[in-house]
Amino acid sequence: MSSFNIPKDFKLTRISPSMIASYLHCPLAFYYGYVAKLKLPQAQIHLVFGSAIHEALEHIYDTNTDPKKVFTKSFKKDKLNEDEQKLYEEYTNLGIEMVENYIQIHPTLDKLYNLTDGKAEKYVRRYLTNPVTGQQSSIPMSGILDRLTNAGKIIEYKTSKNKWKEDETRFKVQFLMYNLWYYSEYGKLADETLYFVLLKKYKKHKRDQVLQVLSAHATHDDLAEAFDEVELIINKIHSGIFDRPTGYHPKYCDCYKYEAMLRNK
């Protein structure tokens, strides 16, 4: 196990679901990105497209705004890389279709889950609590919930080319950490976590599935285990442990891209 030198100006003051996911996937890539603060050229289209879809869905509850117009305004061509801009019209048309599909389905979802009675884009930041031992986390967790209903339902909007696996959500880092936050904030388990997965496809037939709804529930043991793992990761980061995973490691991992960038400097 190697120990990496941590820059004097580096201080881990918070942790987020994306940071934990990054470390779990590859501690070395985490080091290059979050500690050494190196920047890789990144594809932008999926990030910009997903953000525009999120922006549009937030305006579902605003009767004075057309969510489709919000999408087209938010999905800006100049935010894309030069080679991605040729896909702008294609993704614009697809995004408008996806938002329209969701608009049609939303009344049913609202009736089932009372989505209107809630708050969108809820920023959260707090120290986490282990629901079994009562231990407090060493640093706070921060993130943004897509929507939180007053009944205790955590709602996350996702876009995906393919359907998610039915058992995928229960063990996602984001799901566990947001549920840890909810328990820490309210002293009880969240009622339910719902993933609304908007599929990147056109609805060609009446029965075509364009939205997938996945439900997940956390237990006290799930959250206690997640809490312990997060604290272990925080300790490893503070100790300078950023080894590349042993055994097979995919060549498309960012750690190799960072190293190639450093060699070419």
PAZAPA-4460 file (N, C-alpha, C; in steps of 0.05 Angstrom, whole numbers, plus 32768, in hexadecimal, padded with zeros to 4 digits):
% residues 265
    n_x    n_y    n_z   ca_x   ca_y   ca_z    c_x    c_y    c_z   seq   type   mol
   8011   7FE8   8000   8000   8000   8000   8012   8019   8000     1      M     A
   800D   802B   7FED   801D   8043   7FEA   8011   805A   7FFA     2      S     A
   8022   806D   8001   8018   8085   800E   8020   809D   7FFC     3      S     A
   800D   80AD   7FF4   8011   80C3   7FE2   8015   80DD   7FF2     4      F     A
   8025   80EE   7FE7   8029   8108   7FF3   8010   811A   7FED     5      N     A
   8005   8125   8002   7FED   8136   8000   7FF7   8153   8000     6      I     A
   7FEF   8163   7FED   7FF6   8180   7FED   7FEF   818D   8007     7      P     A
   7FFF   81A0   800F   7FFA   81AE   8029   7FDF   81BD   8029     8      K     A
   7FD7   81C6   8011   7FBE   81D6   8010   7FA5   81C4   800C     9      D     A
   7FA9   81AA   800C   7F92   8198   8009   7F86   8192   8024    10      F     A
   7F6C   8197   8026   7F5D   8191   803E   7F41   8186   8037    11      K     A
   7F3B   816F   8040   7F21   8162   803A   7F0E   816D   804F    12      L     A
   7EFD   8180   8046   7EEA   818D   8058   7ECE   8182   8056    13      T     A
   7EC9   8172   8041   7EAF   8166   803D   7EB3   814D   802B    14      R     A
   7E9E   813D   802A   7E9E   8126   8018   7E83   8125   800A    15      I     A
   7E83   811B   7FF2   7E6A   811A   7FE2   7E67   80FE   7FD7    16      S     A
   7E4F   80F7   7FCE   7E4B   80DD   7FC1   7E5D   80D8   7FAA    17      P     A
   7E61   80ED   7F99   7E73   80EA   7F81   7E90   80E6   7F89    18      S     A
   7E98   80F2   7F9F   7EB4   80EE   7FA9   7EB8   80D2   7FB3    19      M     A
   7EA4   80C8   7FC2   7EA6   80AD   7FCD   7EA6   8099   7FB5    20      I     A
   7E94   809D   7FA2   7E93   808B   7F8B   7EAD   808B   7F7C    21      A     A
   7EB9   80A3   7F79   7ED3   80A5   7F6B   7EE9   8095   7F79    22      S     A
   7EEA   8098   7F94   7EFF   808A   7FA3   7EFA   806B   7FA1    23      Y     A
   7EE2   8063   7FA3   7EDC   8046   7FA2   7EE4   803B   7F87    24      L     A
   7EDF   804A   7F72   7EE6   8040   7F57   7F04   803F   7F53    25      H     A
   7F12   8054   7F5B   7F2F   8055   7F58   7F3B   806B   7F6A    26      C     A
   7F48   8063   7F80   7F54   8077   7F92   7F69   8088   7F84    27      P     A
   7F77   807C   7F70   7F8C   808B   7F62   7F80   80A2   7F52    28      L     A
   7F6A   809C   7F44   7F5C   80B0   7F34   7F51   80C6   7F47    29      A     A
   7F47   80BE   7F5E   7F3E   80D1   7F72   7F55   80E4   7F7A    30      F     A
   7F6D   80D9   7F7E   7F84   80E9   7F86   7F8A   80FE   7F71    31      Y     A
   7F8B   80F5   7F58   7F92   8108   7F42   7F7C   811E   7F40    32      Y     A
   7F63   8116   7F42   7F4E   8129   7F3E   7F47   813B   7F56    33      G     A
   7F47   8130   7F6E   7F3E   813F   7F85   7F55   814A   7F96    34      Y     A
   7F6B   813C   7F96   7F82   8144   7FA7   7F96   8155   7F97    35      V     A
   7FA0   8149   7F81   7FB2   8157   7F70   7FA4   816C   7F5F    36      A     A
   7F8A   816A   7F5D   7F79   817D   7F4F   7F80   8180   7F31    37      K     A
   7F86   816A   7F25   7F8C   816A   7F08   7F71   8169   7EF9    38      L     A
   7F70   8175   7EE1   7F58   8176   7ED1   7F5C   8167   7EB7    39      K     A
   7F4A   8154   7EB2   7F4B   8145   7E98   7F37   8151   7E85    40      L     A
   7F3E   8151   7E6B   7F29   8158   7E57   7F12   8145   7E5A    41      P     A
   7EFA   814F   7E5C   7EE3   813E   7E61   7ECD   8142   7E4B    42      Q     A
   7EBF   812D   7E44   7EA8   8130   7E33   7E93   8140   7E43    43      A     A
   7E86   8152   7E36   7E73   8164   7E43   7E56   815E   7E3D    44      Q     A
   7E50   8151   7E26   7E35   8150   7E1C   7E22   8142   7E30    45      I     A
   7E2B   812C   7E3C   7E19   811D   7E4E   7E14   812D   7E67    46      H     A
   7E28   813A   7E71   7E25   814B   7E89   7E13   8162   7E84    47      L     A
   7E17   8170   7E6E   7E07   8188   7E67   7DEA   817F   7E61    48      V     A
   7DE8   8169   7E53   7DCD   815F   7E4C   7DBE   8157   7E65    49      F     A
   7DCB   8148   7E77   7DBD   813F   7E90   7DB6   8157   7EA1    50      G     A
   7DC7   816B   7EA3   7DC1   8183   7EB3   7DA9   8192   7EA8    51      S     A
   7DA7   8193   7E8D   7D90   81A1   7E80   7D76   8192   7E85    52      A     A
   7D77   8177   7E84   7D60   8167   7E8A   7D57   816C   7EA7    53      I     A
   7D6A   816C   7EBA   7D63   8172   7ED6   7D56   818D   7ED9    54      H     A
   7D62   81A1   7ECC   7D57   81BC   7ECD   7D3A   81BD   7EC4    55      E     A
   7D35   81AE   7EAE   7D1A   81AE   7EA3   7D06   81A1   7EB6    56      A     A
   7D0E   818A   7EC2   7CFC   817C   7ED4   7CF5   818C   7EED    57      L     A
   7D08   819C   7EF6   7D02   81AD   7F0D   7CEB   81C0   7F07    58      E     A
   7CE8   81C7   7EEE   7CD3   81DB   7EE7   7CB8   81CE   7EE0    59      H     A
   7CB6   81B4   7EE5   7C9D   81A6   7EE2   7C88   81B3   7EF5    60      I     A
   7C91   81BC   7F0C   7C80   81C6   7F21   7C79   81E3   7F1E    61      Y     A
   7C85   81F0   7F09   7C81   820C   7F04   7C6D   820E   7EEC    62      D     A
   7C54   8215   7EF2   7C40   8215   7EDD   7C44   822C   7EC9    63      T     A
   7C55   823E   7ECF   7C5A   8255   7EBD   7C72   8250   7EAB    64      N     A
   7C7E   8239   7EAC   7C96   8233   7E9C   7C92   8219   7E8D    65      T     A
   7C9B   8219   7E74   7C9B   8201   7E64   7CB5   81F2   7E68    66      D     A
   7CB5   81DA   7E74   7CCE   81CC   7E79   7CDE   81C6   7E60    67      P     A
   7CD0   81C2   7E49   7CDF   81BD   7E30   7CEF   81D6   7E28    68      K     A
   7CE4   81ED   7E2C   7CF3   8206   7E26   7D0A   8209   7E39    69      K     A
   7D06   8201   7E52   7D1C   8203   7E66   7D33   81F1   7E5D    70      V     A
   7D2C   81D9   7E53   7D41   81C7   7E4A   7D51   81D3   7E33    71      F     A
   7D43   81DD   7E1E   7D51   81E8   7E07   7D62   8200   7E0F    72      T     A
   7D59   8210   7E22   7D68   8227   7E2B   7D81   821E   7E3B    73      K     A
   7D7E   8209   7E4B   7D94   81FF   7E5C   7DA9   81EF   7E4C    74      S     A
   7DA0   81E1   7E37   7DB2   81D0   7E28   7DC0   81E2   7E13    75      F     A
   7DD6   81ED   7E1B   7DE4   8201   7E0A   7DFB   81F4   7DFA    76      K     A
   7DFB   81FB   7DE1   7E0E   81F0   7DCE   7E2B   81F8   7DD5    77      K     A
   7E2E   8210   7DDF   7E49   821A   7DE4   7E56   820D   7DFD    78      D     A
   7E46   81FD   7E0C   7E51   81EF   7E23   7E5D   81D4   7E1B    79      K     A
   7E59   81CC   7E02   7E63   81B2   7DF8   7E7E   81B5   7DEC    80      L     A
   7E8E   819F   7DEC   7EA7   819F   7DDE   7EA2   81A3   7DC1    81      N     A
   7EB6   81AC   7DB3   7EB3   81B2   7D96   7EAA   819A   7D86    82      E     A
   7EB5   8182   7D8C   7EAD   816A   7D7D   7E92   8160   7D85    83      D     A
   7E87   816A   7D9C   7E6C   8161   7DA5   7E56   8172   7D99    84      E     A
   7E5D   818A   7D90   7E49   819D   7D87   7E39   8193   7D6F    85      Q     A
   7E45   8181   7D60   7E36   8176   7D49   7E1F   8164   7D52    86      K     A
   7E1F   815C   7D6B   7E09   814C   7D76   7DF4   815D   7D84    87      L     A
   7DF7   8177   7D84   7DE5   8189   7D93   7DC8   8186   7D8A    88      Y     A
   7DC3   8187   7D71   7DA7   8186   7D67   7D9A   816B   7D6E    89      E     A
   7DAA   8156   7D6B   7DA0   813B   7D71   7D98   8139   7D8F    90      E     A
   7DAA   8142   7DA0   7DA4   8141   7DBD   7D8E   8154   7DC6    91      Y     A
   7D8C   816B   7DB8   7D77   817E   7DBE   7D5C   8171   7DB9    92      T     A
   7D59   8165   7DA2   7D3F   8157   7D9B   7D39   8141   7DAE    93      N     A
   7D4E   8131   7DB5   7D4A   811B   7DC8   7D42   8125   7DE3    94      L     A
   7D4F   813B   7DEC   7D48   8146   7E06   7D2C   8150   7E08    95      G     A
   7D23   815E   7DF3   7D07   8168   7DF3   7CF4   8150   7DF4    96      I     A
   7CFA   813B   7DE6   7CE9   8123   7DE6   7CE8   8117   7E03    97      E     A
   7CFF   8115   7E0F   7D01   8109   7E2A   7CF1   8119   7E3F    98      M     A
   7CF4   8134   7E3D   7CE5   8145   7E4F   7CC7   8143   7E4A    99      V     A
   7CBF   8142   7E31   7CA2   813F   7E2A   7C98   8124   7E35   100      E     A
   7CA8   810F   7E32   7C9F   80F5   7E3D   7C9B   80F6   7E5B   101      N     A
   7CAD   8104   7E68   7CAB   8106   7E85   7C92   8117   7E8D   102      Y     A
   7C8D   812D   7E7E   7C76   813E   7E84   7C5C   812D   7E83   103      I     A
   7C5B   811B   7E70   7C43   810A   7E6D   7C40   80F6   7E84   104      Q     A
   7C57   80EC   7E8E   7C56   80D8   7EA3   7C54   80E5   7EBF   105      I     A
   7C5D   80FE   7EC2   7C5F   810A   7EDC   7C45   810A   7EEC   106      H     A
   7C2E   8110   7EE1   7C16   8110   7EF2   7C11   80F5   7F00   107      P     A
   7C18   80DF   7EF3   7C15   80C5   7EFF   7C29   80C2   7F16   108      T     A
   7C42   80CA   7F11   7C56   80C8   7F26   7C4F   80DA   7F3D   109      L     A
   7C45   80F2   7F38   7C3E   8104   7F4D   7C27   80F8   7F5E   110      D     A
   7C15   80EB   7F51   7BFE   80DF   7F60   7C09   80C8   7F72   111      K     A
   7C1C   80B9   7F67   7C27   80A2   7F76   7C39   80AB   7F8D   112      L     A
   7C49   80BF   7F89   7C5E   80C6   7F9C   7C5B   80E2   7FA8   113      Y     A
   7C47   80F1   7FA0   7C42   810C   7FAB   7C5B   811D   7FA8   114      N     A
   7C66   811E   7F90   7C7E   812C   7F8A   7C7C   814A   7F8E   115      L     A
   7C65   8155   7F88   7C61   8172   7F8A   7C66   817C   7FA6   116      T     A
   7C60   816C   7FBA   7C64   8174   7FD6   7C81   816F   7FDE   117      D     A
   7C93   8180   7FD3   7CAF   817C   7FD9   7CC0   8193   7FD0   118      G     A
   7CDA   818F   7FD0   7CED   81A4   7FC9   7D01   8199   7FB6   119      K     A
   7D07   81A9   7FA0   7D1A   81A0   7F8C   7D36   81AB   7F92   120      A     A
   7D4A   819D   7F88   7D66   81A6   7F8A   7D6D   81AE   7FA7   121      E     A
   7D69   819B   7FB9   7D6E   81A1   7FD5   7D8B   819C   7FDB   122      K     A
   7D99   81B2   7FE2   7DB5   81B0   7FE9   7DB7   81A6   8006   123      Y     A
   7DC8   8192   800B   7DCB   8187   8026   7DE9   8187   802D   124      V     A
   7DEE   818C   8046   7E09   818B   8051   7E07   8187   806F   125      R     A
   7E12   8172   8079   7E12   816D   8096   7E23   8155   809D   126      R     A
   7E2A   8154   80B6   7E39   813C   80C0   7E25   8125   80C1   127      Y     A
   7E2E   810E   80BA   7E1D   80F6   80B9   7E1E   80E7   80D4   128      L     A
   7E09   80D8   80D9   7E06   80C9   80F1   7E03   80AB   80EB   129      T     A
   7E13   809B   80F8   7E10   807E   80F5   7DF7   8076   8105   130      N     A
   7DE3   806A   80F7   7DC9   8065   8104   7DCA   804E   8119   131      P     A
   7DE0   803F   8119   7DE3   8029   812C   7DF3   8032   8145   132      V     A
   7E09   8040   8140   7E1B   8047   8156   7E17   8064   8160   133      T     A
   7E0B   8075   814F   7E08   8091   8156   7E21   80A2   8150   134      G     A
   7E36   8096   8146   7E4F   80A4   813F   7E4A   80B9   812A   135      Q     A
   7E58   80D0   812D   7E56   80E6   811A   7E6E   80E4   8107   136      Q     A
   7E69   80EB   80EE   7E7E   80EA   80D9   7E93   80FF   80DF   137      S     A
   7EAB   80FA   80D5   7EC2   810C   80DB   7EC0   8126   80CA   138      S     A
   7EB4   8125   80B3   7EAF   813D   80A3   7E92   813B   8098   139      I     A
   7E87   8152   808F   7E6B   8151   8085   7E6A   8146   8069   140      P     A
   7E52   813D   8062   7E4B   8135   8047   7E3B   814B   803A   141      M     A
   7E3F   8150   8021   7E2F   8164   8013   7E26   8159   7FF8   142      S     A
   7E10   8163   7FEE   7E05   815B   7FD5   7DEC   8169   7FCF   143      G     A
   7DE0   8163   7FB8   7DC7   816F   7FB0   7DB3   8159   7FA8   144      I     A
   7D9D   8158   7FB7   7D87   8145   7FB1   7D76   8151   7F9B   145      L     A
   7D70   8141   7F87   7D5F   814C   7F71   7D44   8155   7F7C   146      D     A
   7D38   8145   7F8E   7D1F   814D   7F9A   7D1B   813D   7FB4   147      R     A
   7D10   814B   7FC8   7D0A   813E   7FE1   7CED   8145   7FE8   148      L     A
   7CDC   8130   7FEB   7CC0   8136   7FF1   7CBC   8138   800F   149      T     A
   7CA7   8145   8017   7CA1   8149   8033   7C9B   812F   8041   150      N     A
   7C94   811B   8031   7C8E   8100   803D   7CA8   80F0   8040   151      A     A
   7CBF   80FB   8039   7CD8   80EC   803E   7CE1   80DB   8027   152      G     A
   7CD9   80E2   800E   7CE2   80D4   7FF7   7CF9   80E4   7FE9   153      K     A
   7D0F   80D6   7FE5   7D26   80E2   7FD7   7D23   80DB   7FB9   154      I     A
   7D22   80F0   7FA8   7D1E   80EC   7F8C   7D37   80F3   7F7C   155      I     A
   7D40   80E1   7F6B   7D57   80E7   7F5A   7D50   80E2   7F3D   156      E     A
   7D56   80F6   7F2C   7D51   80F4   7F0F   7D6B   80EC   7F02   157      Y     A
   7D6A   80D8   7EF0   7D81   80CF   7EE1   7D7A   80CD   7EC4   158      K     A
   7D8E   80D0   7EB3   7D8A   80CA   7E96   7D9D   80B3   7E90   159      T     A
   7D93   80A1   7E7F   7DA3   8089   7E79   7D9C   807F   7E5D   160      S     A
   7DB0   8075   7E4F   7DAB   8068   7E35   7D9C   804E   7E39   161      K     A
   7DA3   803F   7E4E   7D98   8025   7E53   7D8A   8024   7E6F   162      N     A
   7D78   8011   7E72   7D6A   800E   7E8B   7D7E   8006   7EA1   163      K     A
   7D78   800E   7EB9   7D88   8006   7ED0   7D80   7FEA   7ED9   164      W     A
   7D92   7FDC   7EE6   7D8B   7FC3   7EF3   7D79   7FC8   7F0B   165      K     A
   7D66   7FB7   7F10   7D53   7FBB   7F25   7D5F   7FBD   7F40   166      E     A
   7D76   7FAF   7F45   7D82   7FAF   7F60   7D9A   7FC2   7F61   167      D     A
   7D9C   7FD3   7F4D   7DB4   7FE5   7F4C   7DB3   7FFB   7F60   168      E     A
   7D9C   8006   7F65   7D9A   801F   7F75   7DA1   801A   7F93   169      T     A
   7D9A   8003   7F9D   7D9C   7FFF   7FBA   7DB9   8003   7FC4   170      R     A
   7DCC   7FFD   7FB2   7DE8   7FFE   7FBB   7DF8   8015   7FAF   171      F     A
   7DEA   8027   7FA2   7DF8   803E   7F97   7E01   8050   7FAD   172      K     A
   7E19   805B   7FAA   7E25   806D   7FBE   7E13   8084   7FC4   173      V     A
   7E09   8091   7FAF   7DF7   80A8   7FB3   7DDF   80A1   7FC3   174      Q     A
   7DD2   808A   7FBD   7DBB   8081   7FCC   7DC1   807E   7FEA   175      F     A
   7DD7   8071   7FF0   7DDE   806D   800C   7DE5   8087   801B   176      L     A
   7DF4   8098   800D   7DFC   80B1   801B   7DE5   80C4   801F   177      M     A
   7DD3   80C6   800B   7DBC   80D7   800E   7DAA   80CC   8024   178      Y     A
   7DA8   80B2   8026   7D97   80A7   803B   7DA5   80AA   8056   179      N     A
   7DBF   80A9   8057   7DCD   80B0   8070   7DC8   80CC   8078   180      L     A
   7DC9   80DE   8065   7DC3   80FA   806B   7DA7   80FD   8076   181      W     A
   7D94   80F0   8069   7D78   80F2   8072   7D75   80E8   808F   182      Y     A
   7D81   80D1   8095   7D80   80C7   80B0   7D8D   80DB   80C4   183      Y     A
   7DA4   80E5   80BC   7DB2   80F8   80CE   7DA3   8111   80D2   184      S     A
   7D94   811A   80BE   7D85   8133   80C0   7D6B   8130   80D0   185      E     A
   7D5D   811A   80CC   7D42   8116   80D7   7D40   8101   80EC   186      Y     A
   7D55   80F1   80F0   7D54   80DD   8105   7D43   80C5   80FE   187      G     A
   7D3E   80C1   80E4   7D2E   80A9   80DC   7D36   80A3   80BF   188      K     A
   7D2E   808B   80B6   7D34   8083   809B   7D22   8092   8087   189      L     A
   7D2C   8097   806F   7D1C   80A3   805A   7D06   808F   8052   190      A     A
   7CEF   8099   804B   7CD9   8088   8044   7CE0   8077   802B   191      D     A
   7CEE   8083   8018   7CF3   8075   7FFF   7D06   8086   7FEE   192      E     A
   7D17   8078   7FDE   7D27   8087   7FCB   7D1E   807D   7FAF   193      T     A
   7D18   8091   7F9E   7D0D   808B   7F84   7D20   8095   7F6E   194      L     A
   7D27   8084   7F5C   7D37   808C   7F45   7D25   808D   7F2C   195      Y     A
   7D22   80A5   7F21   7D13   80A7   7F08   7D28   80A8   7EF1   196      F     A
   7D2A   8093   7EE2   7D3F   8090   7ECE   7D32   8097   7EB3   197      V     A
   7D39   80AE   7EA7   7D2E   80B6   7E8D   7D40   80A9   7E78   198      L     A
   7D35   8098   7E68   7D44   8089   7E54   7D48   809B   7E3B   199      L     A
   7D61   809A   7E31   7D68   80AA   7E1A   7D5E   809C   7E00   200      K     A
   7D44   809F   7DFC   7D38   8092   7DE4   7D1E   80A1   7DDC   201      K     A
   7D17   809D   7DC4   7CFD   80A8   7DBA   7CE7   8094   7DBF   202      Y     A
   7CD0   809E   7DC4   7CB9   808C   7DC8   7CAC   8087   7DAD   203      K     A
   7CB2   8070   7DA2   7CA8   8069   7D87   7C8D   805B   7D87   204      K     A
   7C88   804D   7D9D   7C6F   803E   7DA0   7C63   8045   7DBB   205      H     A
   7C49   8042   7DBD   7C3A   804A   7DD5   7C45   803D   7DEE   206      K     A
   7C4E   8024   7DEC   7C56   8015   7E04   7C74   8016   7E08   207      R     A
   7C82   8026   7DF9   7C9F   8028   7DFD   7CA5   8034   7E18   208      D     A
   7CB8   8028   7E27   7CBF   8032   7E41   7CD4   8048   7E3E   209      Q     A
   7CCE   805F   7E47   7CE0   8076   7E45   7CE8   8080   7E61   210      V     A
   7CDB   8075   7E76   7CE2   807D   7E91   7CE2   8064   7EA2   211      L     A
   7CF7   8061   7EB2   7CF9   804B   7EC5   7CF8   8056   7EE1   212      Q     A
   7CE7   804A   7EF2   7CE5   8052   7F0E   7CF0   803C   7F20   213      V     A
   7D05   8042   7F2F   7D10   802F   7F41   7D0E   8039   7F5E   214      L     A
   7D06   8027   7F70   7D02   802E   7F8C   7D16   801F   7F9D   215      S     A
   7D20   802D   7FB1   7D33   8020   7FC3   7D2E   8029   7FE0   216      A     A
   7D33   8018   7FF3   7D30   801F   800F   7D4A   8017   801E   217      H     A
   7D53   8028   802F   7D6B   8023   803F   7D64   8018   805A   218      A     A
   7D74   8007   8065   7D70   7FFE   8081   7D86   800B   8093   219      T     A
   7D82   8009   80AD   7D96   8013   80C0   7DB1   8006   80BB   220      H     A
   7DB0   7FEC   80B6   7DCA   7FDD   80B1   7DD7   7FE6   8098   221      D     A
   7DC7   7FEB   8082   7DD3   7FF6   806A   7DE2   8010   806F   222      D     A
   7DD5   8022   807E   7DE1   803C   8082   7DF9   803B   8096   223      L     A
   7DF7   8029   80A9   7E0E   8026   80BC   7E27   801C   80AD   224      A     A
   7E22   8009   809B   7E38   7FFE   808B   7E44   8013   8078   225      E     A
   7E32   8023   806C   7E3B   8038   805A   7E4A   804E   806A   226      A     A
   7E41   8055   8082   7E4E   8068   8093   7E6B   805F   8099   227      F     A
   7E6E   8046   80A1   7E89   803C   80A7   7E9B   803C   808F   228      D     A
   7E90   8036   8078   7EA1   8036   805F   7EA9   8052   8058   229      E     A
   7E97   8065   805B   7E9E   8081   8055   7EB4   808B   8067   230      V     A
   7EB2   8085   8082   7EC6   808D   8095   7EE1   8080   808E   231      E     A
   7EE1   8067   8086   7EF9   8059   807E   7F06   8067   8066   232      L     A
   7EF6   806F   8053   7F01   807C   803B   7F0D   8097   8043   233      I     A
   7EFF   80A6   8054   7F09   80C0   805D   7F24   80BD   806B   234      I     A
   7F27   80A8   807B   7F40   80A3   8089   7F56   809C   8075   235      N     A
   7F50   808D   8061   7F63   8086   804C   7F6C   809F   803D   236      K     A
   7F59   80B0   8037   7F60   80C9   8028   7F73   80DA   8039   237      I     A
   7F6D   80DD   8053   7F7D   80ED   8065   7F99   80E0   8069   238      H     A
   7F9A   80C6   8066   7FB4   80B7   8069   7FC4   80B6   8050   239      S     A
   7FB9   80C0   803A   7FC8   80C0   8021   7FC8   80A5   8013   240      G     A
   7FB3   8095   8016   7FB2   807B   8009   7FA1   807D   7FF0   241      I     A
   7FAF   807C   7FD9   7FA2   807F   7FBF   7FAC   806B   7FAB   242      F     A
   7FAF   8052   7FB3   7FB9   803E   7FA1   7FA5   8037   7F8B   243      D     A
   7FAF   8031   7F74   7F9E   8027   7F5E   7F93   800B   7F67   244      R     A
   7F7A   8005   7F61   7F70   7FEA   7F69   7F81   7FD4   7F5E   245      P     A
   7F84   7FBF   7F6E   7F94   7FA8   7F65   7F84   7F97   7F52   246      T     A
   7F92   7F85   7F43   7F84   7F74   7F30   7F7C   7F83   7F17   247      G     A
   7F68   7F7A   7F0A   7F60   7F87   7EF1   7F54   7FA3   7EF6   248      Y     A
   7F5E   7FB6   7EE7   7F54   7FD1   7EE9   7F4F   7FDB   7ECD   249      H     A
   7F37   7FE5   7EC6   7F32   7FEC   7EAB   7F44   8002   7EA0   250      P     A
   7F4D   7FFF   7E88   7F5F   8012   7E7C   7F52   802D   7E76   251      K     A
   7F37   802E   7E77   7F2A   8047   7E72   7F28   8058   7E8B   252      Y     A
   7F32   804E   7EA2   7F31   805D   7EBB   7F40   8077   7EB8   253      C     A
   7F36   808C   7EC5   7F43   80A6   7EC4   7F5F   80A6   7ECF   254      D     A
   7F66   8093   7EE0   7F81   8093   7EEB   7F96   8091   7ED5   255      C     A
   7F91   8081   7EC1   7FA3   807E   7EAA   7FA4   8097   7E99   256      Y     A
   7F8D   80A4   7E97   7F8C   80BD   7E87   7F9C   80D3   7E95   257      K     A
   7F9A   80D4   7EB0   7FAA   80E8   7EBF   7FC7   80E3   7EBB   258      Y     A
   7FD0   80C9   7EBC   7FEC   80C3   7EBA   7FF6   80C9   7E9E   259      E     A
   7FE6   80C4   7E89   7FEE   80CB   7E6E   7FF1   80E9   7E6B   260      A     A
   7FDF   80F8   7E77   7FE0   8115   7E76   7FF9   811F   7E84   261      M     A
   8001   8114   7E9A   8019   811C   7EA8   8032   8115   7E98   262      L     A
   8032   80FE   7E8B   8049   80F7   7E7A   804D   8109   7E63   263      R     A
   8037   8114   7E58   8038   8125   7E40   803E   8142   7E47   264      N     A
   803F   8149   7E60   8044   8165   7E68   8061   816D   7E61   265      K     A
***
